[in-house]
Amino acid sequence: MSIPVIAIDGPSASGKGTVAALAARALGFHYLDSGAIYRVTAFAAQRAGVDLTDEPGLARLAAGLDLRFDGVEVYLDGQPVGDVIRTEEAGRAASRIAALPELRAALLERQRAFRQAPGLVTDGRDMGSVVFPDARLKIFLTASVEERAQRRYKQLIEKGLGANLAALLQDLRERDERDAARAAAPLQQGADARLLETTSLTIDQAVAQVLAWFREAGDPA
Ligand code: DC
């Protein structure tokens, strides 16, 4: 029987990462933050002097990356990368390279390798559509762009990183547009994904909904 996957896709700053990580903890499942892979790849490219438009160069770099996750910390070449990949600038760079099909293909198997017993909860843009098309539960988790800007603002301030609400709102709108308009694995709710609209939900309520849907999805064996 295949290892169950819960795929949670949605736009930037929707809170899908927090919800996915908490659902994984509640179930005792593994957790994959696929956005971190795009963020750390962009970071590694900039460090290595690979241009963010050099598609074959980026794909080559991505294929050879020495990456490891430990909880929310990402290790590149054995060193923790920390919050440098969590800034808005790093998110923008990730969104740019994420539009390149060769790069996405180079990261596919790396993401699939996280599917390990007893199960995986993962979040991103194409977890249900491309990476884990046979996921037991697929969710499109979103919130209004204003609410997402507020959430990202709070998150950045809590981390001691600088933030400006108006600039965040503008940036999220642009990023949504770029992630949704690209030809390769665009951000969109799949026909087989359930919509979790969280604008007026607490994190706990959103996690409870994910767990309830997962129980409902049951064991196909
Ligand atoms: O979820 P995030 O903000 O950390 O993701 C950063 C960027 O990476 C996002 O703008 C789009 C891209 N991404 C993607 O294209 N596919 C994924 N599965 C995850 C992220």
py3Dmol code that shows the C-alpha trace and the ligand (Angstrom):
import py3Dmol

protein = """\
ATOM      1  CA  MET A   1       0.000   0.000   0.000  1.00  0.00           C
ATOM      2  CA  SER A   2       1.339   3.415  -0.864  1.00  0.00           C
ATOM      3  CA  ILE A   3       2.522   5.818   1.822  1.00  0.00           C
ATOM      4  CA  PRO A   4      -0.177   8.481   2.417  1.00  0.00           C
ATOM      5  CA  VAL A   5       0.503  12.054   1.385  1.00  0.00           C
ATOM      6  CA  ILE A   6      -1.409  15.197   2.287  1.00  0.00           C
ATOM      7  CA  ALA A   7      -0.640  17.852  -0.333  1.00  0.00           C
ATOM      8  CA  ILE A   8      -1.388  21.431   0.691  1.00  0.00           C
ATOM      9  CA  ASP A   9      -0.968  23.985  -2.073  1.00  0.00           C
ATOM     10  CA  GLY A  10      -1.724  27.669  -2.059  1.00  0.00           C
ATOM     11  CA  PRO A  11      -0.388  31.193  -2.476  1.00  0.00           C
ATOM     12  CA  SER A  12       2.429  32.865  -0.561  1.00  0.00           C
ATOM     13  CA  ALA A  13       1.862  33.733   3.089  1.00  0.00           C
ATOM     14  CA  SER A  14      -1.430  31.851   3.278  1.00  0.00           C
ATOM     15  CA  GLY A  15      -0.203  30.052   6.396  1.00  0.00           C
ATOM     16  CA  LYS A  16      -0.091  26.721   4.557  1.00  0.00           C
ATOM     17  CA  GLY A  17       3.390  25.958   5.912  1.00  0.00           C
ATOM     18  CA  THR A  18       2.313  26.421   9.519  1.00  0.00           C
ATOM     19  CA  VAL A  19      -0.845  24.374   8.999  1.00  0.00           C
ATOM     20  CA  ALA A  20       1.039  21.628   7.144  1.00  0.00           C
ATOM     21  CA  ALA A  21       3.753  21.377   9.812  1.00  0.00           C
ATOM     22  CA  LEU A  22       1.196  21.176  12.634  1.00  0.00           C
ATOM     23  CA  ALA A  23      -0.899  18.580  10.804  1.00  0.00           C
ATOM     24  CA  ALA A  24       2.272  16.531  10.240  1.00  0.00           C
ATOM     25  CA  ARG A  25       3.107  16.716  13.925  1.00  0.00           C
ATOM     26  CA  ALA A  26      -0.426  15.685  14.954  1.00  0.00           C
ATOM     27  CA  LEU A  27      -0.273  12.640  12.690  1.00  0.00           C
ATOM     28  CA  GLY A  28       3.372  11.772  13.388  1.00  0.00           C
ATOM     29  CA  PHE A  29       4.088  12.243   9.657  1.00  0.00           C
ATOM     30  CA  HIS A  30       7.107  13.750   7.925  1.00  0.00           C
ATOM     31  CA  TYR A  31       6.867  17.314   6.681  1.00  0.00           C
ATOM     32  CA  LEU A  32       8.248  18.867   3.501  1.00  0.00           C
ATOM     33  CA  ASP A  33       8.324  22.627   2.903  1.00  0.00           C
ATOM     34  CA  SER A  34       8.864  22.517  -0.869  1.00  0.00           C
ATOM     35  CA  GLY A  35       9.121  26.314  -1.103  1.00  0.00           C
ATOM     36  CA  ALA A  36      12.295  26.095   0.999  1.00  0.00           C
ATOM     37  CA  ILE A  37      13.854  23.959  -1.736  1.00  0.00           C
ATOM     38  CA  TYR A  38      13.203  26.693  -4.316  1.00  0.00           C
ATOM     39  CA  ARG A  39      14.410  29.345  -1.887  1.00  0.00           C
ATOM     40  CA  VAL A  40      17.648  27.538  -1.035  1.00  0.00           C
ATOM     41  CA  THR A  41      18.283  26.735  -4.704  1.00  0.00           C
ATOM     42  CA  ALA A  42      18.019  30.438  -5.587  1.00  0.00           C
ATOM     43  CA  PHE A  43      20.306  31.250  -2.668  1.00  0.00           C
ATOM     44  CA  ALA A  44      22.878  28.646  -3.748  1.00  0.00           C
ATOM     45  CA  ALA A  45      22.742  29.947  -7.339  1.00  0.00           C
ATOM     46  CA  GLN A  46      23.401  33.515  -6.250  1.00  0.00           C
ATOM     47  CA  ARG A  47      26.257  32.350  -4.059  1.00  0.00           C
ATOM     48  CA  ALA A  48      27.778  30.346  -6.920  1.00  0.00           C
ATOM     49  CA  GLY A  49      27.360  33.213  -9.387  1.00  0.00           C
ATOM     50  CA  VAL A  50      24.816  31.349 -11.538  1.00  0.00           C
ATOM     51  CA  ASP A  51      22.462  33.820 -13.214  1.00  0.00           C
ATOM     52  CA  LEU A  52      18.802  33.398 -12.195  1.00  0.00           C
ATOM     53  CA  THR A  53      17.824  33.232 -15.868  1.00  0.00           C
ATOM     54  CA  ASP A  54      20.395  30.537 -16.791  1.00  0.00           C
ATOM     55  CA  GLU A  55      17.984  27.597 -16.956  1.00  0.00           C
ATOM     56  CA  PRO A  56      20.442  24.760 -17.779  1.00  0.00           C
ATOM     57  CA  GLY A  57      22.947  26.163 -15.274  1.00  0.00           C
ATOM     58  CA  LEU A  58      20.297  26.297 -12.559  1.00  0.00           C
ATOM     59  CA  ALA A  59      19.076  22.785 -13.342  1.00  0.00           C
ATOM     60  CA  ARG A  60      22.645  21.467 -13.105  1.00  0.00           C
ATOM     61  CA  LEU A  61      23.194  23.260  -9.817  1.00  0.00           C
ATOM     62  CA  ALA A  62      19.852  21.986  -8.439  1.00  0.00           C
ATOM     63  CA  ALA A  63      20.653  18.386  -9.372  1.00  0.00           C
ATOM     64  CA  GLY A  64      23.918  18.516  -7.443  1.00  0.00           C
ATOM     65  CA  LEU A  65      22.802  20.401  -4.328  1.00  0.00           C
ATOM     66  CA  ASP A  66      23.789  18.911  -0.986  1.00  0.00           C
ATOM     67  CA  LEU A  67      20.546  19.649   0.907  1.00  0.00           C
ATOM     68  CA  ARG A  68      19.227  18.312   4.178  1.00  0.00           C
ATOM     69  CA  PHE A  69      16.283  19.299   6.353  1.00  0.00           C
ATOM     70  CA  ASP A  70      16.175  19.107  10.129  1.00  0.00           C
ATOM     71  CA  GLY A  71      12.808  20.358  11.324  1.00  0.00           C
ATOM     72  CA  VAL A  72      12.451  23.825   9.793  1.00  0.00           C
ATOM     73  CA  GLU A  73      16.205  24.304   9.413  1.00  0.00           C
ATOM     74  CA  VAL A  74      17.702  23.756   5.973  1.00  0.00           C
ATOM     75  CA  TYR A  75      21.332  22.640   5.618  1.00  0.00           C
ATOM     76  CA  LEU A  76      23.291  23.451   2.491  1.00  0.00           C
ATOM     77  CA  ASP A  77      26.684  21.705   2.189  1.00  0.00           C
ATOM     78  CA  GLY A  78      26.301  20.696   5.831  1.00  0.00           C
ATOM     79  CA  GLN A  79      25.822  24.291   7.051  1.00  0.00           C
ATOM     80  CA  PRO A  80      22.508  25.723   8.355  1.00  0.00           C
ATOM     81  CA  VAL A  81      21.320  28.494   6.008  1.00  0.00           C
ATOM     82  CA  GLY A  82      19.068  30.148   8.609  1.00  0.00           C
ATOM     83  CA  ASP A  83      16.692  33.009   7.854  1.00  0.00           C
ATOM     84  CA  VAL A  84      18.478  34.353   4.755  1.00  0.00           C
ATOM     85  CA  ILE A  85      16.132  32.201   2.656  1.00  0.00           C
ATOM     86  CA  ARG A  86      13.055  33.554   4.495  1.00  0.00           C
ATOM     87  CA  THR A  87      13.310  37.180   3.400  1.00  0.00           C
ATOM     88  CA  GLU A  88      11.007  38.673   0.773  1.00  0.00           C
ATOM     89  CA  GLU A  89      13.979  39.062  -1.536  1.00  0.00           C
ATOM     90  CA  ALA A  90      14.738  35.345  -1.263  1.00  0.00           C
ATOM     91  CA  GLY A  91      11.047  34.615  -1.970  1.00  0.00           C
ATOM     92  CA  ARG A  92      11.166  36.752  -5.099  1.00  0.00           C
ATOM     93  CA  ALA A  93      14.305  35.000  -6.338  1.00  0.00           C
ATOM     94  CA  ALA A  94      12.661  31.610  -5.650  1.00  0.00           C
ATOM     95  CA  SER A  95       9.552  32.651  -7.550  1.00  0.00           C
ATOM     96  CA  ARG A  96      11.670  33.691 -10.547  1.00  0.00           C
ATOM     97  CA  ILE A  97      13.578  30.421 -10.858  1.00  0.00           C
ATOM     98  CA  ALA A  98      10.392  28.440 -10.087  1.00  0.00           C
ATOM     99  CA  ALA A  99       9.018  29.530 -13.468  1.00  0.00           C
ATOM    100  CA  LEU A 100      11.712  27.498 -15.274  1.00  0.00           C
ATOM    101  CA  PRO A 101      10.558  23.986 -16.308  1.00  0.00           C
ATOM    102  CA  GLU A 102      14.069  22.442 -16.457  1.00  0.00           C
ATOM    103  CA  LEU A 103      14.759  23.576 -12.929  1.00  0.00           C
ATOM    104  CA  ARG A 104      11.404  22.219 -11.695  1.00  0.00           C
ATOM    105  CA  ALA A 105      12.155  18.864 -13.341  1.00  0.00           C
ATOM    106  CA  ALA A 106      15.571  18.753 -11.652  1.00  0.00           C
ATOM    107  CA  LEU A 107      13.903  19.117  -8.244  1.00  0.00           C
ATOM    108  CA  LEU A 108      11.147  16.563  -8.755  1.00  0.00           C
ATOM    109  CA  GLU A 109      12.775  13.351  -7.501  1.00  0.00           C
ATOM    110  CA  ARG A 110      14.368  15.197  -4.600  1.00  0.00           C
ATOM    111  CA  GLN A 111      10.889  16.161  -3.412  1.00  0.00           C
ATOM    112  CA  ARG A 112       9.418  12.687  -3.976  1.00  0.00           C
ATOM    113  CA  ALA A 113      12.169  11.187  -1.811  1.00  0.00           C
ATOM    114  CA  PHE A 114      10.480  12.766   1.225  1.00  0.00           C
ATOM    115  CA  ARG A 115       7.589  10.313   0.907  1.00  0.00           C
ATOM    116  CA  GLN A 116       8.510   8.009   3.734  1.00  0.00           C
ATOM    117  CA  ALA A 117       6.509   5.923   6.217  1.00  0.00           C
ATOM    118  CA  PRO A 118       4.295   6.517   8.046  1.00  0.00           C
ATOM    119  CA  GLY A 119       3.278   9.464   5.820  1.00  0.00           C
ATOM    120  CA  LEU A 120       4.057  12.928   4.526  1.00  0.00           C
ATOM    121  CA  VAL A 121       2.420  16.320   4.771  1.00  0.00           C
ATOM    122  CA  THR A 122       3.812  18.760   2.261  1.00  0.00           C
ATOM    123  CA  ASP A 123       3.098  22.296   1.127  1.00  0.00           C
ATOM    124  CA  GLY A 124       3.861  24.256  -2.021  1.00  0.00           C
ATOM    125  CA  ARG A 125       2.277  25.163  -5.353  1.00  0.00           C
ATOM    126  CA  ASP A 126       2.214  21.899  -7.276  1.00  0.00           C
ATOM    127  CA  MET A 127       2.369  19.210  -4.603  1.00  0.00           C
ATOM    128  CA  GLY A 128      -1.047  17.807  -5.549  1.00  0.00           C
ATOM    129  CA  SER A 129      -0.866  18.478  -9.281  1.00  0.00           C
ATOM    130  CA  VAL A 130       2.678  17.405 -10.206  1.00  0.00           C
ATOM    131  CA  VAL A 131       4.848  16.065  -7.389  1.00  0.00           C
ATOM    132  CA  PHE A 132       2.323  13.805  -5.617  1.00  0.00           C
ATOM    133  CA  PRO A 133      -0.593  13.408  -8.049  1.00  0.00           C
ATOM    134  CA  ASP A 134      -1.737  10.316  -6.083  1.00  0.00           C
ATOM    135  CA  ALA A 135      -1.846  12.177  -2.730  1.00  0.00           C
ATOM    136  CA  ARG A 136      -4.605  10.828  -0.516  1.00  0.00           C
ATOM    137  CA  LEU A 137      -5.786  14.330   0.325  1.00  0.00           C
ATOM    138  CA  LYS A 138      -5.235  17.494  -1.732  1.00  0.00           C
ATOM    139  CA  ILE A 139      -6.007  20.900  -0.322  1.00  0.00           C
ATOM    140  CA  PHE A 140      -5.870  24.376  -1.785  1.00  0.00           C
ATOM    141  CA  LEU A 141      -5.317  26.621   1.217  1.00  0.00           C
ATOM    142  CA  THR A 142      -5.778  30.333   0.773  1.00  0.00           C
ATOM    143  CA  ALA A 143      -6.823  33.610   2.404  1.00  0.00           C
ATOM    144  CA  SER A 144      -7.470  37.118   1.105  1.00  0.00           C
ATOM    145  CA  VAL A 145      -4.347  38.957  -0.064  1.00  0.00           C
ATOM    146  CA  GLU A 146      -4.831  41.595   2.683  1.00  0.00           C
ATOM    147  CA  GLU A 147      -4.984  38.914   5.377  1.00  0.00           C
ATOM    148  CA  ARG A 148      -1.915  37.196   3.933  1.00  0.00           C
ATOM    149  CA  ALA A 149       0.032  40.474   3.940  1.00  0.00           C
ATOM    150  CA  GLN A 150      -0.884  40.886   7.628  1.00  0.00           C
ATOM    151  CA  ARG A 151       0.239  37.330   8.419  1.00  0.00           C
ATOM    152  CA  ARG A 152       3.550  37.745   6.596  1.00  0.00           C
ATOM    153  CA  TYR A 153       4.090  41.110   8.319  1.00  0.00           C
ATOM    154  CA  LYS A 154       3.597  39.546  11.748  1.00  0.00           C
ATOM    155  CA  GLN A 155       5.866  36.626  10.884  1.00  0.00           C
ATOM    156  CA  LEU A 156       8.698  38.888   9.674  1.00  0.00           C
ATOM    157  CA  ILE A 157       8.443  41.194  12.703  1.00  0.00           C
ATOM    158  CA  GLU A 158       8.485  38.187  15.056  1.00  0.00           C
ATOM    159  CA  LYS A 159      11.684  37.007  13.364  1.00  0.00           C
ATOM    160  CA  GLY A 160      13.243  40.432  13.877  1.00  0.00           C
ATOM    161  CA  LEU A 161      13.319  41.015  10.105  1.00  0.00           C
ATOM    162  CA  GLY A 162      12.239  44.365   8.656  1.00  0.00           C
ATOM    163  CA  ALA A 163       8.763  44.675   7.117  1.00  0.00           C
ATOM    164  CA  ASN A 164       6.510  47.247   5.479  1.00  0.00           C
ATOM    165  CA  LEU A 165       2.838  46.317   5.114  1.00  0.00           C
ATOM    166  CA  ALA A 166       2.125  48.290   1.923  1.00  0.00           C
ATOM    167  CA  ALA A 167       5.242  46.904   0.224  1.00  0.00           C
ATOM    168  CA  LEU A 168       4.322  43.360   1.331  1.00  0.00           C
ATOM    169  CA  LEU A 169       0.834  43.696  -0.134  1.00  0.00           C
ATOM    170  CA  GLN A 170       2.255  44.879  -3.443  1.00  0.00           C
ATOM    171  CA  ASP A 171       4.861  42.125  -3.430  1.00  0.00           C
ATOM    172  CA  LEU A 172       2.294  39.390  -2.704  1.00  0.00           C
ATOM    173  CA  ARG A 173       0.070  40.603  -5.540  1.00  0.00           C
ATOM    174  CA  GLU A 174       3.013  40.475  -7.951  1.00  0.00           C
ATOM    175  CA  ARG A 175       4.135  37.064  -6.704  1.00  0.00           C
ATOM    176  CA  ASP A 176       0.595  35.621  -6.970  1.00  0.00           C
ATOM    177  CA  GLU A 177       0.426  36.917 -10.503  1.00  0.00           C
ATOM    178  CA  ARG A 178       3.806  35.407 -11.461  1.00  0.00           C
ATOM    179  CA  ASP A 179       3.144  32.045  -9.748  1.00  0.00           C
ATOM    180  CA  ALA A 180      -0.330  31.780 -11.309  1.00  0.00           C
ATOM    181  CA  ALA A 181       0.521  33.022 -14.811  1.00  0.00           C
ATOM    182  CA  ARG A 182       3.551  30.795 -15.483  1.00  0.00           C
ATOM    183  CA  ALA A 183       3.182  27.934 -17.925  1.00  0.00           C
ATOM    184  CA  ALA A 184       5.028  25.361 -15.774  1.00  0.00           C
ATOM    185  CA  ALA A 185       2.963  24.044 -12.846  1.00  0.00           C
ATOM    186  CA  PRO A 186       1.036  27.278 -12.214  1.00  0.00           C
ATOM    187  CA  LEU A 187      -0.547  28.034  -8.875  1.00  0.00           C
ATOM    188  CA  GLN A 188      -4.189  26.996  -9.135  1.00  0.00           C
ATOM    189  CA  GLN A 189      -6.770  24.922  -7.332  1.00  0.00           C
ATOM    190  CA  GLY A 190      -6.892  21.491  -8.945  1.00  0.00           C
ATOM    191  CA  ALA A 191     -10.280  19.935  -9.689  1.00  0.00           C
ATOM    192  CA  ASP A 192      -9.507  17.209  -7.121  1.00  0.00           C
ATOM    193  CA  ALA A 193      -8.344  19.605  -4.364  1.00  0.00           C
ATOM    194  CA  ARG A 194     -10.545  20.770  -1.505  1.00  0.00           C
ATOM    195  CA  LEU A 195     -10.673  24.494  -0.861  1.00  0.00           C
ATOM    196  CA  LEU A 196      -9.651  25.641   2.617  1.00  0.00           C
ATOM    197  CA  GLU A 197     -10.408  29.349   2.862  1.00  0.00           C
ATOM    198  CA  THR A 198      -8.696  30.539   6.049  1.00  0.00           C
ATOM    199  CA  THR A 199      -9.245  34.330   6.060  1.00  0.00           C
ATOM    200  CA  SER A 200     -11.420  34.076   9.178  1.00  0.00           C
ATOM    201  CA  LEU A 201     -10.073  30.803  10.605  1.00  0.00           C
ATOM    202  CA  THR A 202      -7.520  30.394  13.379  1.00  0.00           C
ATOM    203  CA  ILE A 203      -4.513  28.154  12.764  1.00  0.00           C
ATOM    204  CA  ASP A 204      -6.023  25.504  15.064  1.00  0.00           C
ATOM    205  CA  GLN A 205      -9.293  25.527  13.142  1.00  0.00           C
ATOM    206  CA  ALA A 206      -7.460  25.146   9.841  1.00  0.00           C
ATOM    207  CA  VAL A 207      -5.385  22.230  11.192  1.00  0.00           C
ATOM    208  CA  ALA A 208      -8.536  20.569  12.594  1.00  0.00           C
ATOM    209  CA  GLN A 209     -10.173  20.804   9.157  1.00  0.00           C
ATOM    210  CA  VAL A 210      -7.165  19.170   7.476  1.00  0.00           C
ATOM    211  CA  LEU A 211      -7.214  16.316  10.009  1.00  0.00           C
ATOM    212  CA  ALA A 212     -10.985  15.849   9.644  1.00  0.00           C
ATOM    213  CA  TRP A 213     -10.710  15.657   5.837  1.00  0.00           C
ATOM    214  CA  PHE A 214      -7.829  13.205   6.156  1.00  0.00           C
ATOM    215  CA  ARG A 215      -9.896  10.927   8.410  1.00  0.00           C
ATOM    216  CA  GLU A 216     -12.741  11.210   5.923  1.00  0.00           C
ATOM    217  CA  ALA A 217     -10.418  10.307   3.036  1.00  0.00           C
ATOM    218  CA  GLY A 218      -9.802   7.100   4.976  1.00  0.00           C
ATOM    219  CA  ASP A 219      -7.656   4.157   4.143  1.00  0.00           C
ATOM    220  CA  PRO A 220      -8.055   3.053   0.527  1.00  0.00           C
ATOM    221  CA  ALA A 221      -6.622  -0.421   1.282  1.00  0.00           C
TER     222      ALA A 221
END
"""
ligand_1 = """\
20
DC
O 5.993 28.900 -0.390
P 7.147 29.854 -0.536
O 6.733 31.314 -0.493
O 8.278 29.547 0.395
O 7.719 29.597 -2.024
C 8.691 30.421 -2.603
C 8.533 30.434 -4.127
O 8.836 29.139 -4.648
C 7.127 30.749 -4.602
O 6.987 32.105 -4.996
C 6.887 29.845 -5.776
C 7.923 28.771 -5.671
N 7.391 27.428 -5.377
C 6.969 26.681 -6.444
O 6.969 27.162 -7.575
N 6.542 25.398 -6.246
C 6.491 24.882 -5.007
N 6.077 23.623 -4.843
C 6.891 25.657 -3.896
C 7.334 26.938 -4.116
"""
view = py3Dmol.view(width=600, height=400)
view.addModel(protein, "pdb")
view.setStyle({"model": 0}, {"cartoon": {"style": "trace"}})
view.addModel(ligand_1, "xyz")
view.setStyle({"model": 1}, {"stick": {}})
view.zoomTo()
view.show()
